[in-house]
Amino acid sequence: MRRAHFKTSWIVAALLAPQLLVIFIFFYWPSAQALYWAFTLEQPWGGGNTWVGFDNFRAVLSDPYYWGSVRVSVIFALATTALAMGMALTLALFVDRQLAGYKVFRVGLIWPYAVAAPAVGLAFQFVFNPGAGIFSYINTLSPGLWDPSRYPAQAVLTIIIAGAWKQVAYSFIFFLAALQSIPRSLTEAAAMDGARPMRRMIDLQLPLLTPTIFFLIVINITDSFTDSFGIVDTLTGGGPFRATDLMVYKIYSDGFRGFDYSGAAAQSIILMLLVMALTFVQFRYVEKRVHYS
């Protein structure tokens, strides 16, 4: 493979400029603004910002509602990741066996990844509707048994199921690709030795899938913390009684509804640090169990 050499540096700069401009405008500039707002406080009725140091962070960390938001965010991230990856691996194993119509199922299982999060929330809003959706049949047997707008545990369950459904397709693509990269000679040899499909999956396929599993754990947990706003906003609106007020949704509600821009900026910095810490822990401790050969 031959390298490209440019006689003048302006060609390189011209090629890199659009991408660098996009990164600066949509990543570095908003991050710098959030950092600035997190350490300042806006004057009443405008008039500039006043430096307050860590006061915004102290106010956030002393708010019991914020710790409730952290707790439900962790539950949501762990539950959606486990549920999505479990379903994706199961579906990928069935499709990889090349049963009748496996190509149709393969394409159909990838489609949900193209659905936007707000659309997912609207769809599941109808599904979980206690008066008109599929779950309305539960209330015909026992009136009032199912109502996510009244019961916090049911509301949390609805966003977990919707979030997991949204992530299944992404994990399915990687699991299927990883399964198809396993040499057929290995699975055929195991089958000839009398190993049943379940035994082949546990002893042969799962150990070879550990790099993919580790990658998907990192991606899905990060996505659960940062890309859950659309589902919560359209499905529950953070309720009932703040039961589904995830960290990313609380940033929006405090900043754009409560007009506490400095507090919302401090929360966004904390969320960023939390995601970075979780990623570090996963790479530091979870990766030790990954076998790349």
C-alpha positions in Angstrom: 0.0 0.0 0.0 1.5 3.3 -1.1 1.3 6.5 0.9 0.2 9.8 -0.5 2.7 12.6 -0.4 1.8 16.2 -0.8 4.3 18.8 -2.0 2.5 21.7 -0.2 1.0 21.7 3.2 -2.1 23.8 2.3 -3.6 20.8 0.5 -3.5 18.8 3.8 -4.9 21.7 5.7 -7.7 22.1 3.2 -8.7 18.5 3.5 -8.6 18.5 7.3 -10.3 21.9 7.7 -14.0 20.8 7.2 -13.7 17.9 9.7 -11.8 19.9 12.2 -14.4 22.7 11.9 -17.3 20.3 12.5 -15.5 18.9 15.6 -14.8 22.3 17.0 -18.3 23.7 16.4 -20.3 20.7 17.6 -18.0 19.1 20.2 -15.2 21.4 21.6 -17.2 24.6 21.7 -20.3 23.3 23.5 -18.0 21.4 25.9 -16.1 24.6 26.7 -19.4 26.5 27.2 -20.7 23.9 29.5 -17.5 24.0 31.5 -17.7 27.8 31.7 -21.4 27.8 32.8 -20.6 25.1 35.4 -18.3 27.4 37.3 -20.2 30.6 36.9 -23.7 31.9 37.8 -25.8 34.1 35.6 -26.8 37.5 37.1 -30.5 38.1 37.6 -32.2 39.4 34.5 -28.9 38.9 32.5 -25.9 41.2 32.8 -23.1 38.6 32.6 -21.9 35.7 34.7 -20.2 35.7 38.1 -17.5 33.3 39.0 -18.7 31.0 41.8 -16.2 28.1 41.7 -17.6 24.8 42.8 -20.8 26.2 44.3 -22.9 24.8 41.5 -21.5 21.4 42.0 -22.1 21.6 45.8 -25.7 22.5 45.2 -26.2 19.6 42.7 -24.5 17.0 45.0 -26.5 18.2 48.0 -29.8 17.8 46.1 -31.6 14.5 47.1 -33.5 14.5 43.8 -30.2 14.4 41.9 -29.1 11.3 43.7 -32.4 9.7 42.9 -31.7 10.6 39.3 -28.3 8.9 39.6 -29.8 5.8 41.1 -32.5 5.3 38.5 -29.9 6.1 35.7 -27.6 3.3 37.0 -30.5 0.9 37.2 -31.7 1.8 33.7 -28.2 1.5 32.2 -27.5 -1.9 33.8 -30.9 -3.4 33.0 -31.1 -2.2 29.4 -27.6 -3.4 28.7 -28.2 -6.8 30.1 -31.6 -7.2 28.5 -30.5 -5.9 25.1 -27.3 -8.0 24.9 -29.0 -11.1 26.1 -31.8 -10.8 23.5 -29.3 -9.8 20.8 -27.0 -12.8 21.5 -30.0 -15.2 21.5 -31.3 -13.9 18.2 -27.8 -13.9 16.6 -27.3 -17.5 17.6 -30.6 -18.6 16.0 -29.9 -16.6 12.8 -26.4 -17.9 12.6 -27.7 -21.5 12.4 -29.1 -20.7 9.0 -32.6 -22.1 9.6 -35.4 -21.6 7.1 -35.8 -17.9 6.3 -32.8 -16.8 8.2 -32.0 -14.0 5.7 -35.4 -12.4 6.1 -35.0 -12.5 9.9 -31.5 -11.1 9.7 -32.7 -8.0 7.8 -35.7 -7.6 10.0 -33.7 -7.7 13.2 -31.4 -4.9 12.0 -34.2 -2.4 11.1 -35.0 -1.3 14.7 -31.5 0.4 14.9 -32.7 2.9 12.3 -35.7 4.0 14.4 -35.1 7.3 16.3 -35.4 7.3 20.1 -38.5 9.6 20.2 -40.3 7.3 17.7 -39.5 4.3 19.9 -41.0 6.2 22.9 -44.2 7.0 21.0 -44.6 3.4 19.8 -44.1 2.0 23.3 -46.4 4.7 24.7 -49.2 3.0 22.7 -48.0 -0.5 23.6 -48.0 0.2 27.4 -51.1 2.4 27.3 -53.3 1.1 30.1 -56.5 2.0 28.3 -55.8 1.3 24.6 -52.7 -0.7 24.1 -51.9 -4.4 24.4 -51.5 -4.0 28.2 -55.1 -2.8 28.5 -56.1 -6.5 28.5 -54.4 -6.8 31.9 -56.7 -4.1 33.3 -59.7 -6.0 31.9 -58.7 -8.9 34.2 -57.8 -6.7 37.2 -58.8 -3.0 36.8 -56.0 -0.6 37.7 -53.3 -3.3 37.9 -51.2 -1.7 35.1 -50.8 2.0 34.9 -47.2 3.4 34.4 -48.5 6.9 34.9 -49.4 6.1 38.5 -46.9 3.4 39.6 -43.2 4.4 39.5 -41.9 0.8 39.3 -44.0 0.2 36.2 -42.8 3.4 34.6 -39.2 2.4 35.1 -39.9 -1.0 33.6 -41.4 0.6 30.5 -38.4 2.8 29.7 -36.1 -0.2 30.4 -38.0 -2.4 27.9 -38.1 0.5 25.3 -34.4 1.3 25.8 -33.4 -2.4 25.5 -35.5 -2.8 22.3 -33.7 0.2 20.8 -30.3 -1.3 21.5 -31.0 -4.9 20.5 -30.4 -4.3 16.8 -27.0 -2.6 17.3 -25.8 -5.5 19.5 -27.3 -8.1 17.1 -25.2 -6.8 14.2 -21.9 -7.2 16.1 -22.9 -10.6 17.6 -23.8 -12.0 14.2 -20.6 -10.7 12.6 -18.6 -12.2 15.4 -20.4 -15.6 15.2 -19.8 -15.7 11.4 -16.1 -15.0 11.9 -15.7 -18.2 13.9 -14.3 -20.9 11.6 -17.0 -23.5 10.7 -14.5 -26.2 11.1 -14.4 -25.7 14.9 -18.2 -25.9 15.3 -18.4 -28.9 12.9 -15.7 -30.7 14.8 -17.5 -30.1 18.1 -20.7 -31.4 16.5 -19.0 -34.5 15.3 -17.7 -35.1 18.8 -21.3 -35.1 20.0 -21.6 -31.6 21.4 -25.2 -30.3 21.4 -25.9 -26.7 20.3 -26.1 -25.5 23.9 -22.8 -27.1 24.7 -21.1 -25.7 21.6 -22.4 -22.2 22.5 -21.1 -22.4 26.1 -17.7 -24.1 25.6 -16.8 -22.8 22.1 -18.7 -19.8 20.9 -19.0 -17.7 24.1 -15.2 -17.7 24.9 -14.5 -16.6 21.3 -17.1 -13.8 21.6 -15.6 -12.2 24.7 -14.0 -9.3 22.8 -17.3 -8.5 21.1 -19.1 -8.8 24.5 -16.7 -6.4 26.1 -17.0 -3.9 23.3 -20.8 -4.0 23.5 -20.9 -3.6 27.3 -18.9 -0.4 27.0 -21.0 1.0 24.1 -24.4 0.0 25.5 -23.7 1.4 29.0 -22.4 4.6 27.6 -25.4 4.9 25.2 -27.8 4.2 28.1 -26.5 7.2 30.1 -26.3 9.6 27.1 -28.9 8.6 24.5 -32.0 7.9 26.6 -33.5 11.4 26.5 -35.9 10.8 23.6 -37.4 7.7 25.1 -38.0 9.2 28.5 -39.3 12.5 27.1 -41.9 10.9 24.9 -42.8 7.9 27.1 -42.9 9.1 30.7 -41.8 12.7 30.7 -39.7 11.9 33.8 -42.6 10.9 35.9 -44.4 9.7 37.8 -43.0 11.4 40.9 -39.6 11.8 39.2 -39.3 8.0 39.0 -37.9 8.1 35.5 -36.0 11.4 35.8 -32.7 10.1 34.4 -29.6 12.1 34.6 -29.7 13.2 31.0 -33.3 14.2 31.3 -32.8 16.1 34.5 -30.2 18.2 32.8 -32.8 19.1 30.2 -35.6 19.8 32.7 -33.4 21.9 35.0 -31.8 23.8 32.2 -34.6 24.5 29.8 -37.6 24.3 32.0 -36.2 25.5 35.3 -33.8 28.0 33.6 -31.0 26.8 35.9 -28.3 26.9 33.2 -25.4 26.8 35.6 -26.8 23.8 37.6 -27.6 21.9 34.4 -24.1 22.6 33.1 -22.6 21.2 36.3 -24.8 18.1 36.0 -23.5 17.6 32.4 -19.9 17.8 33.6 -20.7 15.2 36.3 -22.4 12.9 33.8 -19.3 13.2 31.5 -17.0 12.3 34.4 -19.2 9.4 35.4 -19.2 7.9 31.9 -15.4 8.3 31.7 -15.0 6.6 35.1 -17.3 3.7 34.1 -15.3 3.3 30.9 -12.0 3.3 32.7 -13.3 0.7 35.2 -14.5 -1.5 32.4 -11.1 -1.3 30.5 -9.1 -1.7 33.7 -10.9 -4.7 35.3 -13.4 -6.2 32.8 -11.0 -6.4 29.9 -8.8 -8.8 32.0 -11.4 -11.5 31.4 -11.3 -10.9 27.6 -9.5 -13.4 25.4 -8.3 -12.1 22.1 -6.8 -15.3 20.8 
